[in-house]
Amino acid sequence: MNRLATLTQRWSLLSFSLFLTLSTVLSSCSGRRSDGSLTIFGVVYLLLAVAAVISLFKQDWSLGKKLLWGAIIWFFPFGGSIIYFLFSGRK
């Protein structure tokens, strides 16, 4: 049983580092073209961010927890929304 616990801890650390790397790579890409129109990544980010913020407002959490998740969504453009949906413990 102890071996299973260490395996799940490694898996969560591996998945978190993968999402952090993916977030860094995707957020460094511009979401706009030179003419100002959105790219497909910009549209996907916009949809994820709006869905995350709407979901965040619907939660019955304290103000501090909402502010913390809102900062994660804001400061990690693409990965913040994904991290929110995977690890926030929403109802």
N, C-alpha and C positions, 0 to 999 in steps of 0.2 A: 504494500500500500504506500509506503514511503517513496518508493521508486516512481509510482504514478504521480505523486504530488510534485516531485521535482520535474517530471516530464511536463506537467501542465504549467508549471512556473516558467520553464524554458520556452514553451510554446507561446505563452502570452508575451514574454519578452521579445521573442523572435517576431511575432506578428506586430507588436508595437514598433519595433525598429524598422520593419518593412514599411509600415504606414508612414512613419516619420520620413524615411528616405523618399518614398513615393510623393509625399506632400512637398518636400523640398524641391524635387525635380519638377513637379507640375506647377508649383507656385512660382518658380523662376521663369517659366514660360509666360509670355504675354498673353492675356486673354483678348487682346484687340489687335486688329490689323493696322497697317499704316494709315488707312483711310478712316479709321475710327469704328469700323463695324466689329461685332463680336465674332470670335472664332468658335469652333465647336466646344473647345475647352472652356471658353468664357460663358457659353450658354449653360453647359453642364454645371459649372461652378455656381452660376447665378441661381439655377434651380435648386441645387443642394443647399446653398446658403439660405435661401428664402424658406425652404422646407425646414431646415434646422432651427431658424429663428422662430417660425410659427410654432413648431413643436416645443421650443424652449418657453415661449410665453404661455403655453397651455399647461405646463407642469405646475404642481402645487408645492414647489420648493421655496426655501427661504430666498430672500433677495441676494444674499451673498453667494449662494450656490448658482443662482441664475446669472449674476454678474461674472462669476468665474467661467462658466460655460460660454457665455457671450464673448468674453475676451478670447477664449480658445478658438471659437469660430471666427472671430474677427482677425486675430493675429496670425493664424495659420490658414491661409485662404482656402485651399482645396482640401487639405488634410484635416482641418479643424472640424468641418462638417462631418466627414467620415468618422473621425474619432468620437464626435458627439453621438452619432447614431450607434456606434459599436459599444462604447464604454460608459455611457451616461447613466445607465440603469433606469431608463424611462419606463413609464407604466403604459 
